[in-house]
């Protein structure tokens, strides 16, 4: 049992990590190519481009924040379980 098993951290496989990176790259490429060929003036393309990347950045930040919150709640729950188990064990030894 390693430390990650102890606190319940799930590890992704390399195949999954590679797939998500590839999917992100394909989505970004097609979005940029699609924006490039839109029949718009350059300044309007620039505005859409900037808002696209701002939205993308905030989605990444929000996802990371939500994941961190979830992991923290899992850790706190596990620590509380261990604390309760220790209290029960101490009570049984004292009685």
N, C-alpha and C positions, 0 to 999 in steps of 0.2 A: 504494500500500500504506500503510495507516494503522497506528498502534501496536497496535490491537486485533488486526489480521490477523497482525502480527509475533509476538505471544505466544500466538495461538490462542484468543482469547476469542470465544465465540459470542454474538451479540447476538440477543435475541428480538424478534419483530415486535410492532408496536403491537397488532395484532389478537389475538395470543396473550396479551399482557399484559392486554388488556381482557377476554378470555374468562376468564382465571384469576381476575380480580377479580370478575367477574360470578358465576362458579361459587362462589367463596368466599362472596359475599354471599347467594346463594340458599341455600346449605347452612346458613349461620348463621341465616338467617331461619326456614327450616323447622325447624331444631333448636330454636330458642327458642319458636316457636309450638307445636311438638309438646310441649315441656316444659311450657308454660303450660297446655295442655289435659289434661295427665296427671291422672288422678284420685288425686292424692296430697295430703297435708297440705302447708302452705306451707313448713314447716321442712325436709321431705324434698325438696321441689322446690328449695329453696335449696341443699341439700347436693349434689344432682345437678347443679345449675347451676354451682356452684363447681368441682366435680371436672371437669365438661365443659370449662370455660375453662382450668383448670390443665393438663389433658391437651392441649388445643389449643395453649396456649403452649409446652409442652415439645416438641410435634411441630414447631412452627415453628422453635424454637431448634435442635433436632436436625437438621432439614433444612438450615438455614443453615450449621451447623457442618460437616456432611458436604459441602456444596457448596464451602465455603471450602477444606476439605482437598483436594478433588478439583482445584480450580483451582490450589492451591499445588503439588501434585504435577505438574500439567501444565507449570507455569512452570519448576519445577526441572528437569524432563526437557528442556525446550526449551533452557534455559540450558546444561545439560550437553552437549547436542548442538552448540550454538554453540561452546562451549569446545573440544570435540573437533575441530570443523571448523577452528578457529583454530590448534590445535596441529598438525594435519596440514598446513595451508597454510604455517605457519612452518617446519615440517620440510622441506617441498618447496622452499621458498625458500633454505634453508640448504644443501641438498644439491645 
